[in-house]
Amino acid sequence: MRIEIREKPHDLYAALVLSTLLVAIIILDEVLGFGSQVLRVVLGLPFILFIPGYMLISALYPERKRYFDREGRPITREEWERIVEEGESEEGGGDEIPGGKGLDDLERVALSLGLSIAITPLIGLVLNYTYDWDPEHLGIRLFPILISIYAFIVITGIAAILRRRRVPKEDRYGIVIDISIPDDYSTTDKLLTAGIVIMMLASVTLLVYIIVVPREGEAFTEFYILGPTGMAEKYPRNMLLEEEKYVIIGIGNHEHRRMNYTIVLTISPEARNNTVTGMDHVTLSRTNQPSMEISVGDRETLELPCNFSVLETGSYKLRFLLFRGEKEYRDLHIWIKVFSPGRFSNSTYGLETFITGWDGDPSGLPDSVGSNETVGVGVGVRNPTDTDRDVQVRIRTGDGGTVRRIDPAEGPFELEEGVTLVLELHVNATSSVDVMPIGLVLPDGSWTVSFLFDDGTEEQTVSFSIDVGG
C-alpha cells in the first residue's frame, strides 16, 4: 500500500494543529487546573525537539529532492541509483557521478532535530534579556517560552505553506508512505521485515510509556520557614514579652500520596502539646507548645501564616517540628530573645530601647561582679516606625562631665564617675538592630548604670544596678 501526501501540505497543517492543541492544554492546566499531563508530555517533546526545526527546513526547502543525469536532465530516483551503481562499477572512475538537489526524508528529519535543539535555547537566551522589563511575567518562564516557540512555529509554518504552494506539484515536497513488500522478497525476507517493523513499533510504544508514566521518584517532604516578607530572611530575633511575631510555615508533599502531618512549635522539651486548629495566633511557654494537624495532597504545597508570642523572657531556640504519625520527621529552628517590659523603655514616639547581658540574653545582666571584672552589656534599639533614626547612647554612672566616644570593637571600657561614654547607632525603619555587646569595667562600689538614648526627638533612659568588688 502506497500513501502520498503532496497536493496539500497536510504535514504542516498537522504540526500547527498539534502545537495549538498543546498551547490550549497548558493554558487549561495552568489557569483552570484541568489539563492533561499525559498530553503535555506527548505533545511537548515534538513541540520543543522537532516541530520548530521542521517548520524552518520546510520554509527553506519547499521542493522535493530531485535527481539529474550527467547532462543535467531530470531523472527518477531509480534511474539515478542505477547511474550511481554503474559509475561505481566502472574501472578508473569514469565521469563524475551526478548528485541530487534538495533534501530527502532522512535529511529533513535529522536537520529538523538539530535545528530544533539550537532554536529553543536561542529563544530562551533572548527571553532572558526581557526579565528586567517585567520581572513578574517575562524572562525564562513557562508562558513566555511557550508563546515564543509557538509564535516561531506559526510564522515559519505560514512561510513554509506559502512557499510550498508556489512550487509545481510534481516538484513539491511530499510525504510518501509505502508499506508494501516487494514481490521479489523471499518468505524469510518478508518475515524478517515484519519482525523489524513489529520491534520498531514496540520500541516506540515503550518509549512513550516510559515518558508518560515515569518511574516513581524519591519520596520526601519539603519543610521550610520564611520571614515576614515571604523570603528566607528577616526572621524575628528580638521580641517583647507577649509580643506577636509573624513567620510563614511551608510544607511541600512529594510522598506520592496524601499525607497527614502534625506541626509543633516549642521552646522547651518539657512543654506539653496544646492542640490548635490554626497557627494564626498561638502562644508558647516552657510548659505549653501549640500542635496542629494538617492534611496535604500529593504534589501540593501549603504555606501557613503563623503569628506567635512567647509568655516567658529568655533566650530560646524556637523549634518548628513536623511529625508524620508519631515520628518526628523534620526539624527547623530560629533563635529568639524575649525581653521583659521592665527592661524596655517605650517612648511616646515609638522607639524601644533595651539592655541585656553580653550574649543578648535578657536575664544575663549580673547583680554583682568582682573588682576589675568586665561587665558584659548588650545594647539594642527597636524601631517600629517608618523612619530611619540615628540614635546616640550615653552611658554613665552619674551626671557626668567628660564625654568620650567609643567603638564597641575596641572594648572593654572603663566607666568612671563623671565620665560619659557615647555610642552612635543607626537604626533602619521598621527594624531592630542586633544586640551590640559592650564590655564595661566599673570602680568598686554599688552603682546604677544609666543608658540614655537620644534620637534628637526625645530622650529615654534604661538603667540597671550592680555591686562591684567585695
Secondary structure, 3 states (H helix, E strand, C coil): CEEEECCCCHHHHHHHHHHHHHHHHHHHHHHHCCCCHHHHHHHHHHHHHCHHHHHHHHHHCCECCEEECCCCCEECHHHHHHHHHHHHHCCCCCCCCCCEECCCHHHHHHHHHHHHHHHHHHHHHHHHCCCCCCCCCCCCCHHHHHHHHHHHHHHHHHHHHHHHHHCCHHHECCEEEECCCCCCCCHHHHHHHHHHHHHHHHHHHHHHHHHHCCCCCCCEEEEEEECCCCCCCCCCCEEECCCCEEEEEEEEEECCCCEEEEEEEECCCCCEEEECCCCCCEEECCCEEEEEEEEECCCCEEEEEEEEEECCCEEEEEEEEEEECCEEEEEEEEEEEEECHHHEEECCCCCEEEEEECCCCCCCCCCEECCCCCEEEEEEEEECCCCCEEEEEEEECCCCCEEEECCHHHCCEECCCCEEEEEEEEECCCEECCCEEEEEECCCEEEEEEEEEECCCCEEEEEEEEEECC
